[in-house]
Amino acid sequence: MRFNRKSKTSFVPLSYELEQNYPNPFNPTTAIEFTLPKQEFVVLKVYSVLGREIDTFVAKTLPAGHYRFLWTAGNLSSEIYYYRITAGSFKTERKMILLR
């Protein structure tokens, strides 16, 4: 992760990044982290392995910075899930595994 020094105590990311969830595999809660180099409207969704939308847990404008969100799978079954971020023209996804 690369950062641009904004002041002595804060940093502004230089690039978009979606990190691997932690822990992975998880049961039932995991952390998803990402960085934004500038203010963007961000959508972060979870999908099943078959492409069915499971959850939208971010859909709002966020300022530049580093973010950490917790996601709880509730009573979903053990499976591979994907989480996808869209922020401006940046789009990417990662795989996570729920093990019960």
N, C-alpha and C positions, 0 to 999 in steps of 0.2 A: 504494500500500500504506500503510495507516495503522497506527501503532504507539502503544502506551501505555507511557510510560517506567516501568520497574520499578525500576531503579537507575541509577547513572551509566554503567554499561557494558552493561546488557542491556535489551531491549525485549520486551514481550508484545504480539502482534498484537491489534487490536480486532475484526477480522473474518476470516472464512474467505476464502481466495483460492487459486485454481489459476492459475498463470502459464502463458504460452505456452512450449512447449519451446524450447530453444536448443541448437544451431542448428536451423533449420527452413527448408528441407528439410535432412535429415541423412543421413550415411552413415559408419559404421553405428551411431554412438553419439550420444545426445542427452541433455540434462539437463532434468529436470522438477522444478519448484519449487512449493511450496505453503506456506500458513501456516494455523496453527490458533490460535484465541483461547483455547482451553481444552483440557484433556486429552480425547482422543476415541479410539475404536477406528476406525482408518483402513484403508480398502481402496482400493488404487490398481491398476487393471487396464488392459491394452491390448487393443483389439478391432480386428478387420479391418473394412474398409468394409462388409462383408456382415453384421457383428454377431457373428462367431465370436470367442470369447475366445482371445487369443494368449498372454498372460502375466499373472501376478499378481506384482507385485514389492513390494507392501507389504500386509500384513494383520496389523496389530498395534496395540496401544494406544500412542499417542505423547503426550507432554506438550505443552502450548502452546508454540509457537515457529515458526520458519521452517525448512523442510526442503528439501534438494536431493538428488535421486536420479538416478543415471545409468542409462540403459537402452540396451542393445546389441541391435540387431535380429538379430544372428547371420546366418543365411543366408536370411532372409526376402526375398521379392521386392519390387521397387519398387512402392509402393502408398500409398494414403492409409490411415492408421491413426488410431484415436481412443484417447485415454487418459481414463479416468473415475475420479473420486475420490468416495468416500462416507465422510463423517465425521459421525456422529450424524445429524441431519436435513439436513445440507448435502450436496448432490449436484450435480455439474456435470461437463462433459467438454469437451475441446478436440481439435482436429484436428492431426495432424502428417503430414509427407510424407517417406517413405523414397525416396531417389533413388540408384540404383546406377550 
